[in-house]
Amino acid sequence: MIDTEIYVPYIATMNSVSPKCQQLKEDYDKCFNHWFTDKYLKGVKKEDCIDVFRSYQSCVKDAIKEKGINISENTDEIKLT
């Protein structure tokens, strides 16, 4: 018998490093996934999610500092091109 249900794979997502950053992470993930599937794969290279990314990045950096985790100065800026 052929199964006529559409198979949708389960995609596990990882929580943010801090609960304070979780909503920003979800906002960025949603923005990125929309941009990637609806724009990038269709040839539009302009990144739409920079502001959301920077907000999330700032929250993560603060959370890492609060946890006492040292990150190399080389990772202070992620260059988006």
Summary of the structure (lengths in Angstrom):
residues: 81
radius of gyration: 16.9
end to end distance: 50.0
largest distance: 58.9
contacts: 145
relative contact order: 0.16
helix: 53%
strand: 0%
